[in-house]
Amino acid sequence: PSLAERSRAVGPGASVGSSRSSLWTLPGRFLFQIIPRGAGPRCWPQRLPSESQLWYVFGSGTQLTILGQPKSDPLVTLFLPSLKNLQVKKATLVCLVSEFYPGTLVVDWKVDGIPVTQGVETTQPSKQTNNKYVASSYLTLMSDQWVPHSRYTCQVTHEGNTVEKSLSPA
């Protein structure tokens, strides 16, 4: 895209992760461009990008967050399966993570201290009315897998800090 097209995409309203790239600037310092998924974000020091210039790949997992408010640690609440849920031969544990900022985190599950990935679903964080975030993670087991275990743990990592909540069905 031309410079005019790119400058229309500057700012928070620009689309991220779409097929069009979006351009962000940090005045007097860097030009930061989010490009299509898989290509990795690039950063150009003090100049507009061109094919002949050096660029730096941050990697597909790096995120730049400009804080608009103070950081807030997550509140983690773990719920056991409902009786109704168990009656249909399933056991779904719910880990509710709320009141966190910024809006990125990692949720891991453990059963009797052993990491579990099968049967896990985690929602994307969504913004609450207070501008903090909320997300949920679900661990679904068949009821026969539920009974023999003694401890279920939801482990939340946010901004380098880890919070664990554990429950026992008995």
ABEGO torsion letter per residue (X at the ends): XBAAAAAAABEAABBBGBABBBBBBBBGABBBBBBBBGAEBBBBBGBBBBAABBBBBAEAABBBBBBABBBBBBBBBBBBBBAAAAAAGBBBBBBBBBGBOBABBBBBBBBGGBBBABGBBBBBBBBBAAGBBBBBBBBBBBAAAAAABABBBBBBBBGGBBBBBBBBAX
